[in-house]
Amino acid sequence: GAVVSQHPSWVICKSGTSVKIECRSLDFQATTMFWYRQFPKQSLMLMATSNEGSKATYEQGVEKDKFLINHASLTLSTLTVTSAHPEDSSFYICSANPDRNLMAFFGQGTRLTVV
Amino acid sequence: LAKTTQPISMDSYEGQEVNITCSHNNIATNDYITWYQQFPSQGPRFIIQGYKTKVTNEVASLFIPADRKSSTLSLPRVSLSDTAVYYCLVVTNSGYSTLTFGKGTMLLVSP
């Protein structure tokens, strides 16, 4: 199947700093990618839809100025958590679909811990 | 988006067949049923997808009745490594539709 890769797998940062997470589609192009957040023992919650060459679409309640999304190429989307706080600590996951494929492929996730 | 309901948890033993049922009463004509598996600290992994009747692959089978208001994921002869959370999702066939994850079913396989 198609491969979606996230980097880093885990990151620890100090409160007030910014962290960038990369999501790459390795063997297909993705005009759209999705970013999810998952807290312990909870389900995945969609944060935003990343669109290549245009602005991301954020879900209600997700601060666009805090979670900056850039989708500069057909194989790369980045999520930057700005001025991170301990409550931003979570598991962040991206996904992408090969061209008009109903099957979504997920990255391995990034564990963010803000101390 | 069609809402899905599945059991919060299930227990099984190695070698047994496990059937996880999901209800999706509001499924639309363009919707497909998709199941994902998630291990701790990993992203979800696609298991199987279907529209109606029965779909089988090397990992699982998916049974969908004629009214499509429910579906059953069948895992044959589970092993300890099948312990995971299983999510049932309804996906709309309209390009890049977003996925709405429910709570999923935590399957625990014991020796």
Interface residues (C-beta under 8 A of the other chain):
Chain A: G1 V4 Q6 T31 T32 F34 Y36 S43 L44 M45 L46 T49 F91 I93 C94 S95 N97 R100 L102 M103 A104 F105 F106 G107 Q108 G109 R111
Chain B: Y32 T34 Y36 S41 Q42 G43 P44 R45 F46 Q49 Y87 V91 N93 G95 Y96 T98 L99 T100 F101 G102 K103 G104
